[in-house]
């Protein structure tokens, strides 16, 4: 595989075959360089960290679970240094390309994972999210990304940053793969049902900038055609009618 996006950690690319066949057979995944992969050093986006830490003796829980489900590992991806960043910029290893907006940053700190998935170098990828590090690059790169409930997926073998906030998250390009990966990492299938109602935080969208509200309008229209939409009570109708935001957010 040729890294055309600058998404993977420079140097030899760590690749692993699946343990056997399973629900993710035929899919490839990348791993943020905060997860242990046996036989390699977990570098955490910093060459000094990589030079002063030992080779991992075992795979992180999430890596092992995915290999056990039949997926193959294609490499370890760049992160903001020690995962402390939300833009995806790493002065040592470079900034991964945002395939959906090449003139913009990919978002961080799980920048390389989002870039690899958005650019088609992996079918899905592991990231971490303590304060937005999956959600932000997923939104910047236009792909699916999840920060699960804290403690829902084991962080064993992952470099901790804030143990009471750290979570294992993941990225995919499509909803079907998103569900398949979630079934493995979360241990249960997503229900095959459509919600009967969606509650929108109208108070939040009511103070959003006009370009944000304009971008969300088509999404709200599509949802309205399929399910009942209820605005949150703090600003009834603020999103649904796209009223102008108040002069002072505290008034919402």
C-alpha positions as CSV (number, residue, x, y, z in Angstrom):
1,X,0.0,0.0,0.0
2,X,1.3,3.5,-0.9
3,X,0.5,6.2,1.6
4,X,-0.6,9.0,-0.7
5,X,-2.2,11.0,2.1
6,X,0.5,11.2,4.7
7,X,-1.9,9.4,7.1
8,X,0.5,6.7,8.4
9,X,3.4,7.0,10.8
10,X,6.6,7.4,8.8
11,X,8.8,4.3,8.6
12,X,8.0,0.7,8.1
13,X,4.2,0.2,8.0
14,X,3.0,-2.4,10.5
15,X,0.6,-4.8,8.9
16,X,-1.1,-7.8,10.5
17,X,-3.2,-10.6,9.0
18,X,-6.5,-11.4,10.7
19,X,-6.6,-14.2,13.2
20,X,-9.1,-16.1,11.1
21,X,-12.5,-15.5,9.4
22,X,-15.3,-13.5,11.0
23,X,-17.9,-10.8,10.5
24,X,-15.3,-8.3,9.3
25,X,-13.5,-10.6,6.8
26,X,-12.4,-8.8,3.7
27,X,-12.2,-5.4,5.5
28,X,-9.0,-3.5,6.4
29,X,-8.4,-1.2,9.2
30,X,-5.9,1.3,10.5
31,X,-5.0,2.1,14.1
32,X,-4.2,5.4,15.7
33,X,-0.7,5.4,17.2
34,X,-2.0,5.3,20.7
35,X,-2.9,1.6,20.5
36,X,-0.5,-1.2,21.2
37,X,0.3,-3.5,18.3
38,X,2.5,-6.4,19.3
39,X,6.0,-6.1,17.9
40,X,5.9,-2.3,17.5
41,X,6.4,0.7,19.7
42,X,3.4,2.9,20.4
43,X,4.8,6.3,19.5
44,X,1.9,8.6,20.5
45,X,2.8,11.1,17.8
46,X,6.2,12.0,19.3
47,X,9.6,10.6,18.2
48,X,11.1,11.0,21.7
49,X,8.3,9.1,23.2
50,X,8.8,6.3,20.6
51,X,12.5,6.2,21.3
52,X,12.1,5.9,25.1
53,X,9.4,3.3,25.3
54,X,9.5,-0.5,24.8
55,X,8.1,-2.6,22.1
56,X,4.5,-3.7,22.8
57,X,4.3,-7.3,23.8
58,X,0.5,-7.7,23.1
59,X,-2.2,-6.1,21.0
60,X,-4.6,-3.6,22.6
61,X,-8.0,-5.1,23.3
62,X,-9.7,-3.3,20.4
63,X,-7.0,-4.3,17.9
64,X,-7.2,-7.9,19.0
65,X,-11.0,-7.9,18.8
66,X,-10.9,-6.6,15.2
67,X,-8.2,-9.1,14.1
68,X,-10.3,-11.8,15.7
69,X,-13.3,-10.7,13.7
70,X,-11.5,-11.2,10.4
71,X,-10.2,-7.7,9.6
72,X,-6.6,-7.1,8.5
73,X,-4.5,-4.3,9.9
74,X,-2.9,-2.0,7.3
75,X,-0.9,0.3,9.6
76,X,-0.6,2.8,12.4
77,X,-1.8,6.3,11.8
78,X,-0.5,9.8,12.8
79,X,-2.0,11.6,15.7
80,X,-1.4,15.1,17.1
81,X,1.6,14.9,19.4
82,X,0.6,12.9,22.5
83,X,-2.9,13.3,21.2
84,X,-3.1,16.8,22.5
85,X,-4.6,18.7,19.6
86,X,-7.8,19.1,17.7
87,X,-6.5,20.3,14.3
88,X,-4.5,17.3,13.2
89,X,-1.2,19.1,12.9
90,X,2.0,17.2,13.9
91,X,5.2,19.1,13.5
92,X,7.3,15.9,13.6
93,X,5.4,13.6,11.2
94,X,3.4,16.1,9.2
95,X,-0.3,16.8,8.7
96,X,-2.4,14.1,7.1
97,X,-4.3,15.2,4.1
98,X,-8.0,15.9,4.4
99,X,-9.3,14.1,1.2
100,X,-12.6,15.9,1.3
101,X,-11.1,19.3,1.7
102,X,-7.4,19.2,0.7
103,X,-6.8,22.8,1.5
104,X,-8.1,22.3,5.1
105,X,-6.8,20.5,8.1
106,X,-8.1,17.0,8.8
107,X,-9.0,17.6,12.4
108,X,-7.5,15.8,15.4
109,X,-6.2,14.3,17.3
110,X,-7.2,11.1,15.4
111,X,-6.1,12.8,12.2
112,X,-4.4,10.0,10.4
113,X,-7.2,7.5,11.0
114,X,-9.8,9.9,9.6
115,X,-7.6,10.7,6.6
116,X,-7.0,7.0,5.8
117,X,-10.6,6.2,5.9
118,X,-11.8,9.2,4.0
119,X,-9.2,8.6,1.3
120,X,-9.9,4.9,0.9
121,X,-6.6,3.6,2.3
122,X,-8.6,1.6,4.9
123,X,-12.2,0.5,5.3
124,X,-12.3,1.7,8.9
125,X,-10.0,2.9,11.6
126,X,-9.6,3.1,15.3
127,X,-9.3,6.5,17.0
128,X,-9.5,7.8,20.5
129,X,-11.8,10.5,21.9
130,X,-11.4,12.2,25.2
131,X,-12.6,15.7,24.1
132,X,-13.5,15.5,20.5
133,X,-10.6,13.6,18.9
134,X,-12.9,11.3,16.8
135,X,-15.9,13.6,16.4
136,X,-13.9,16.5,15.1
137,X,-11.9,14.7,12.4
138,X,-15.0,12.8,11.4
139,X,-16.9,16.0,10.8
140,X,-13.9,17.7,9.0
141,X,-13.3,14.7,6.7
142,X,-17.0,14.0,6.0
143,X,-17.1,10.4,7.4
144,X,-18.9,8.5,10.2
145,X,-17.2,8.6,13.6
146,X,-18.3,7.5,17.1
147,X,-17.3,8.4,20.6
148,X,-19.1,5.7,22.6
149,X,-20.2,5.9,26.2
150,X,-17.2,6.1,28.5
151,X,-16.2,2.5,29.5
152,X,-18.3,0.9,26.7
153,X,-15.2,-0.3,24.8
154,X,-12.2,-1.5,26.7
155,X,-9.2,0.9,26.6
156,X,-6.7,-1.9,27.6
157,X,-3.5,-1.4,25.6
158,X,-4.3,2.2,24.7
159,X,-2.2,5.1,25.9
160,X,-4.3,7.0,28.5
161,X,-4.6,10.7,28.6
162,X,-7.6,11.4,30.9
163,X,-8.8,8.1,32.2
164,X,-12.2,9.5,33.3
165,X,-12.8,10.8,29.7
166,X,-10.8,8.4,27.4
167,X,-12.8,6.3,24.9
168,X,-12.1,4.1,22.0
169,X,-13.8,5.3,18.9
170,X,-13.8,4.4,15.2
171,X,-14.4,5.8,11.7
172,X,-16.0,4.4,8.5
173,X,-17.1,5.8,5.2
174,X,-20.5,4.2,5.1
175,X,-23.3,3.3,7.5
176,X,-23.2,-0.5,6.8
177,X,-19.6,-0.8,7.7
178,X,-20.2,1.4,10.7
179,X,-22.8,-1.0,12.0
180,X,-20.6,-4.1,11.3
181,X,-17.6,-2.6,13.2
182,X,-19.8,-1.5,16.1
183,X,-21.3,-5.0,16.4
184,X,-17.8,-6.3,17.1
185,X,-16.5,-3.5,19.4
186,X,-19.8,-2.9,21.2
187,X,-20.7,-6.6,21.4
188,X,-24.2,-6.1,20.0
189,X,-26.0,-5.5,16.7
190,X,-27.6,-2.1,16.0
191,X,-31.4,-2.5,16.0
192,X,-32.8,-2.6,12.5
193,X,-35.6,-0.1,13.3
194,X,-36.2,3.5,12.4
195,X,-36.8,6.0,15.3
196,X,-40.3,7.2,15.6
197,X,-39.3,10.6,16.8
198,X,-36.1,12.8,16.8
199,X,-35.7,15.6,19.3
200,X,-33.5,18.4,18.0
201,X,-31.6,20.7,20.4
202,X,-33.1,23.8,18.9
203,X,-31.6,26.1,21.5
204,X,-28.1,25.1,20.3
205,X,-28.9,25.5,16.6
206,X,-30.6,28.8,17.4
207,X,-27.3,30.4,18.3
208,X,-25.4,28.8,15.4
209,X,-24.0,30.9,12.6
210,X,-26.1,31.3,9.5
211,X,-23.8,29.1,7.3
212,X,-24.3,26.3,9.8
213,X,-28.0,26.6,9.9
214,X,-28.2,26.8,6.1
215,X,-26.1,23.6,5.8
216,X,-28.4,21.8,8.3
217,X,-31.6,22.8,6.6
218,X,-31.6,20.0,4.0
219,X,-30.9,17.4,6.7
220,X,-33.8,18.6,8.8
221,X,-36.1,18.5,5.8
222,X,-35.1,14.9,5.0
223,X,-35.7,13.9,8.6
224,X,-39.0,15.6,8.6
225,X,-40.2,13.5,5.7
226,X,-39.4,10.3,7.5
227,X,-40.1,10.9,11.2
228,X,-41.7,13.3,13.7
229,X,-39.3,16.0,14.8
230,X,-39.7,17.8,18.1
231,X,-37.7,20.9,19.0
232,X,-36.2,21.1,22.5
233,X,-38.4,23.2,24.8
234,X,-35.8,25.8,25.5
235,X,-36.2,27.4,22.1
236,X,-39.3,26.0,20.5
237,X,-39.1,26.3,16.7
238,X,-35.6,27.9,16.7
239,X,-34.2,25.2,14.4
240,X,-37.4,24.2,12.6
241,X,-38.2,27.7,11.5
242,X,-34.6,28.9,11.3
243,X,-35.3,32.0,13.3
244,X,-32.5,34.5,13.6
245,X,-30.3,33.8,16.7
246,X,-30.7,36.2,19.6
247,X,-28.2,39.0,20.2
248,X,-27.2,37.3,23.5
249,X,-26.9,33.5,23.6
250,X,-27.8,33.5,27.3
251,X,-31.4,34.6,26.3
252,X,-31.9,31.3,24.4
